[in-house]
Amino acid sequence: MAQYNYKALSKDGRKMEGSVEGSDRLSAMAAVEKLGYVPISVVENRSGKGAKAKSGSSGTPFWKLKMGNGEAKMKSSEVLLFTSELSDLLEAGMTLGAALNCLANQGEADSAQSRIASDLRDRIMRGEQLSDAVTAHPKSFPPLYGNMIRAGEASGAMIEVLRRLVEHYERNESMRSKITSALTYPAVVLVFGVITVIFAMVKVIPQFRKMFESMGSGLPLPTRILMNTSDFLIHYGVLVGIGVVVAIVMLKRYLDTKEGRLKFDTFKLHAPLVKGIIACGAYSTLAYTMKTLLANGVNVLQALKISEETCGNALIGSALKKARERVTDGTSISGPLAESKIFPKMMTDMLAVGEQSGDMPSALGHIGRRYENQMDRNIKIFTNALEPILIVLIGGVVGFVAVGILMAVMKATANLNGA
């Protein structure tokens, strides 16, 4: 048996140090847990000298320990990994405190996951429920997460709830990835096209300036347009750039207001080309979110409230809020949603069937799959339609620049030959 020095947290939040015996590190960690502590680090004492158990830093209170400060934020992909690893550790038989401590010690000490896991571990040691602890990090864990955990704590099916959260995040990541992939190609083509045109106006056109100016007023119209545009960009391009940045900042501030966000979200659901992708993605996400909540014992009113807060679209959120108010009066969900004229008739009809059969989670699952598949088809249509549109648009602008230069060169050549 070897001796291991440990650092751990007691139930009252004090930092403890001491030594235990164990055949290996895992058995030493188990021995520390039997003492009622959550191990922070367990290291073999190769010198053979044990240390007497003592409270570190003269009983340092928990509020002075290094903890997540609430400002750390995990990305949704990091929350997915965190939840998956937590469920694996709990399924392997670890206690919640030990599992969180293991996650806190993974990777870099100052990473968002490490800081948040440390804070959750310390809160659990102070007697808090995990559902209450995650609410201290709203930037990482949305209301859906805490309510799902609370349902798992009440039913005793924490591991199953964590698995369903993993499925929920994987599905959302997949949908986000599909939409991002669909918009990346046109965005890249558009950016490079704009850069090419600006380069031609600022660098290429001025090279022909002396030759064009020698021709006087006999320049073709396209060439005069190119030269005037080139002069404007050279002399006022910086001001135009500043104006664009200011306009973007002002637009962003407006979109952060309640009115601006509502108008922008309404536009997204009706915008040409992209409305099929964004709308179907929003309907699918909403259906899957409500299915996950209802399947885990969250009541309808709370599920509607959480969906309203996490749907990501102000217009859909307002419809859910009105539906929640109506449901309080005893009305079904499908009726108010149909009256809002925001959701497709097919969606509200399928929801009504689920209400009549008493199996809402199953109906919501069918709705989610239907609109997810429809979103995939719309993405293909979007990419197939956008490619020729961009080619014509960028090709037309570049072609205009080339034609303007060639027309002037051809006219200059004709004048020289005539002379």
Secondary structure, DSSP 4 states (H G I P E B T S, - for coil): -EEEEEEEE-TTS-EEEEEEEESSHHHHHHHHHHTT-EEEEEEE-TT------EEGGGT--GGGS----S-----HHHHHHHHHHHHHHHHTT--HHHHHHHHHTSS-TTSHHHHHHHHHHHHHHTT--HHHHGGG-TTTS-HHHHHHHHHHHHHT-HHHHHHHHHHHHHHHHHHHHHHHHHHHHHHHHHHHHHHHHHHIIIIIGGGGHHHHHTTGGG--HHHHHHHHHHHHHHHHHHHHHHHHHHHHHHHHHHHHSHHHHHHHHHHHHH-TTTHHHHHHHHHHHHHHHHHHHHHTT--HHHHHHHHHHHSS-HHHHHHHHHHHHHHHTT--SHHHHHHTT-S-HHHHHHHHHHHHHT-HHHHHHHHHHHHHHHHHHHHHHHHHHHHHHHHHHHHHHHHHHHHHHHHHHHHHHHHHHH-
